[in-house]
Amino acid sequence: MSVILATDGRPHTSKAVDYALEYARLNREALYVVYVISPRHEENREGALSDAKHHMEEIKVRAIEQGVEVTVLLESGPPAESIVAAAERVGASAIIVGTSGKTVLDRVLIGSVSEHVVRNSPYTVVVVK
């Protein structure tokens, strides 16, 4: 079995990273770290790729130190759909995401990737605050 950690490198995902590492270690599951470069980052794709690779390498090192089998997946496209598609490809038992704790107005105006994953995923989704 395996578990997906969806991350975008922002500070609000740090608790989700900690949770995913612990979850994978305790359940002896492989960890797939998914970072999605969304279409809105196309104008700065090189910078986004650099940030993604740096963040994913940090998580990979931590996972290896904790004895967790880890694979990083760099995806491109709409974040929520890409996360669910990655979970389907690897046969994940769960998806772990962080939340920024945005206000209701923020979610209405710009949407929430975590909320979209929860609503549209056939998998168990753990949202870490």
C-alpha positions as CSV (number, residue, x, y, z in Angstrom):
1,M,0.0,0.0,0.0
2,S,1.0,3.6,-0.4
3,V,-0.1,7.1,0.7
4,I,0.0,10.4,-1.1
5,L,1.3,13.6,0.4
6,A,0.2,16.6,-1.6
7,T,2.3,19.6,-1.0
8,D,3.0,23.0,-2.5
9,G,5.9,24.0,-0.3
10,R,4.1,26.7,1.5
11,P,4.5,26.9,5.3
12,H,0.9,25.6,6.0
13,T,1.9,22.2,4.6
14,S,4.7,21.6,7.1
15,K,2.3,19.8,9.6
16,A,1.0,17.7,6.7
17,V,4.5,16.7,5.9
18,D,5.2,15.7,9.5
19,Y,1.9,13.8,9.6
20,A,2.5,12.0,6.3
21,L,6.0,10.8,7.3
22,E,4.7,9.5,10.6
23,Y,1.6,7.8,9.0
24,A,3.8,6.1,6.3
25,R,6.3,5.0,8.9
26,L,3.8,3.6,11.4
27,N,1.7,1.9,8.7
28,R,4.7,0.7,6.7
29,E,3.4,2.3,3.6
30,A,5.3,3.8,0.7
31,L,5.0,7.6,0.6
32,Y,4.4,9.4,-2.7
33,V,5.1,13.1,-2.5
34,V,3.0,15.0,-5.1
35,Y,3.8,18.6,-6.1
36,V,1.7,20.1,-8.8
37,I,2.7,23.0,-10.9
38,S,-0.6,24.7,-11.7
39,P,-1.3,26.5,-15.0
40,R,-1.3,29.8,-13.1
41,H,2.5,29.3,-12.6
42,E,3.3,28.9,-16.3
43,E,4.7,32.4,-16.6
44,N,7.3,31.5,-14.0
45,R,7.7,27.8,-14.7
46,E,11.4,27.7,-14.1
47,G,11.2,29.3,-10.7
48,A,8.2,27.0,-9.8
49,L,10.2,23.9,-10.9
50,S,13.2,25.0,-8.9
51,D,11.1,25.6,-5.8
52,A,9.3,22.3,-6.2
53,K,12.5,20.3,-6.6
54,H,14.1,21.9,-3.5
55,H,11.0,21.3,-1.4
56,M,10.6,17.7,-2.5
57,E,14.3,16.9,-1.9
58,E,14.0,18.1,1.7
59,I,11.0,15.8,2.2
60,K,12.8,12.9,0.5
61,V,15.8,13.3,2.8
62,R,13.6,13.3,5.9
63,A,11.7,10.3,4.7
64,I,14.8,8.3,4.1
65,E,16.2,9.3,7.5
66,Q,13.0,7.9,9.0
67,G,13.1,4.6,7.0
68,V,10.2,5.5,4.8
69,E,10.2,4.4,1.2
70,V,9.6,7.6,-0.8
71,T,9.0,8.6,-4.4
72,V,8.5,12.1,-5.6
73,L,6.0,13.0,-8.3
74,L,6.1,16.4,-10.1
75,E,2.8,16.9,-11.8
76,S,1.5,19.7,-14.0
77,G,-2.1,20.7,-14.4
78,P,-5.1,21.6,-12.2
79,P,-3.9,20.8,-8.6
80,A,-6.9,18.9,-7.2
81,E,-7.4,16.8,-10.3
82,S,-3.7,16.1,-10.6
83,I,-3.5,14.9,-7.0
84,V,-6.5,12.5,-7.3
85,A,-5.1,11.2,-10.6
86,A,-1.7,10.5,-9.0
87,A,-3.5,8.6,-6.1
88,E,-5.3,6.5,-8.7
89,R,-2.0,5.7,-10.6
90,V,-0.2,4.5,-7.5
91,G,-3.1,2.8,-5.8
92,A,-3.0,5.0,-2.7
93,S,-4.8,4.1,0.4
94,A,-5.1,7.8,1.4
95,I,-4.3,11.3,0.4
96,I,-2.8,13.7,3.0
97,V,-3.1,17.4,2.4
98,G,-2.5,20.6,4.4
99,T,-4.8,23.5,4.7
100,S,-4.0,27.2,5.0
101,G,-7.0,27.9,7.3
102,K,-8.2,30.5,4.8
103,T,-11.5,32.3,5.5
104,V,-14.7,31.2,4.0
105,L,-14.5,34.3,1.7
106,D,-11.1,33.2,0.5
107,R,-12.4,29.7,-0.4
108,V,-15.4,31.2,-2.3
109,L,-13.2,33.6,-4.2
110,I,-10.2,31.5,-5.1
111,G,-11.2,28.0,-4.1
112,S,-9.3,25.5,-2.0
113,V,-7.3,22.6,-3.4
114,S,-7.8,20.6,-0.1
115,E,-11.6,21.2,-0.3
116,H,-11.7,20.1,-4.0
117,V,-9.7,16.9,-3.2
118,V,-12.0,16.1,-0.3
119,R,-15.1,16.6,-2.4
120,N,-13.9,14.8,-5.6
121,S,-11.7,12.0,-4.4
122,P,-12.9,8.4,-4.0
123,Y,-9.9,7.9,-1.5
124,T,-9.7,8.6,2.2
125,V,-8.5,12.2,2.5
126,V,-6.7,13.5,5.7
127,V,-6.7,17.3,6.0
128,V,-4.0,18.5,8.4
129,K,-4.3,21.9,10.0
